[in-house]
Amino acid sequence: MARKPIEKKLVNTRLLKEYASWVYCGACNATVAYLCYVTYNRFEFTYTCRCGSSGHVYIAFTHEPPIGMHEDSMKIIKNRLCCRKDDSPLASVVERNLLSYKLSVICASCNAEYHTREG
């Protein structure tokens, strides 16, 4: 049975699929990120595209609090930001198409929360 998000908010952004896959800027249609399908409980992404437009994505499958926030950055495996505990691929950011971004993600398998920021 497929997971269904309990909350989903997109601002000036569109997704290729319902709650995952490619993330596009709503103004210029540039690819800004890739979101993995079943490996996250919550994903929040705020960005400024190279076109100057700002966008936001918030998708949550649960409101359960995370076990803790990791100051360590996520592992990078084959261009994917991955969980430090179990190597679950969580997301990819297409930095060449962004001026800045802030990302927060909670891993579905271990419930660890990660934050990253550029620009």
N, C-alpha and C positions, 0 to 999 in steps of 0.2 A: 504494500500500500504506500503510495506516494505521500510525502510530508506536505502539509499545507501551512503557509505562514499565517500566524495569528495577527500580525500587523505588517503592513507594507506601505511605505510612503516614498514616492519618487518626485523630485523637484527638478525640472529642466533636464530630465534624464530618461532614457528608455532602456529596457532590457530586451535581449533577443528572445529569451524564454520567460516564463512566469516569475521565477525567483532565482535565476542563475544564468550562466553563460555570459555572453559579451554584454558589457555596459557601455552605452553610448551617450555622448553629450547631446542634449535635446536641441541645442542651437545649431551646431555645425555637423552633427552626426559622426564626429570623430570617436574612435574607440578609446575609452579612458581606463577600462579595467576588465578583468575576467573574474567571475565569481563561480566557485566550484559548487556543485549541486547539493550534496547531502552532508557536507563536512562541517557546517557551521550551524550554531543556534541563533546567533544574532550577528548582523553585519551592518555597519554604519560607515558611510563614505561621503565625505564632503570634499569638493574639488573646485578648482578654477581651471578651465580648459585653456589651451593656447589661443583660442578665439576670443577669450575675455569673458566668456559666459561662466557662471557658477552653477553647480548642481549638487544634489544631495540624494543619497539612497539610504533607506532604513528598512531592513527586513528582519523580523523576529519570528522564530518558531516557538519560543517559550519566553516567559518573563522570569524564569528561575534565575536567581543571582549566580554569577560565576563564582568559581572556587577561589579566585584571586586574579589579580592583574600581574602580568609578567612584564617587567621592565626590559628583560632580554628581548632582542628582536627575534622575529620569526626566522626559521631556517629558510634558506632559498635553495630549492631543489627544482631543476629544470624550469627556471623562470617563475616558479610558484612560491608564494609565501606560505610556509608550512608550520604546523604546530611543533614546538620544540620537544614536546613529550612523546608524540607518536608519529611524527612526520606526515600527518594528515595535510593534504594540499587544501588551502583555504581560499586564496585569491591571488591574482596578479594585477599589478598596476602598470599601465602603459605610460611611463613617466615622460617619454618624448612628446606626448600630446597634452601634458599638463604643466601649468605654471606652479601650482601648489596643490597639496591634498592632505587630508587627515583621515585615517582609517582606524576603525575599531572592529574587532571580530572575536567571537567566542567559539571555540572549538566544540563541536558536537560530541566528540568521543571522550574528552577529558574535562570539558567545561572550563578550560583556562581562557582568560581574556588577554588579548594582545592589542597594543596601540602602536601606531606608527605615524609619522608626520614628515612631510617634505615641503620645503619652500616657505 
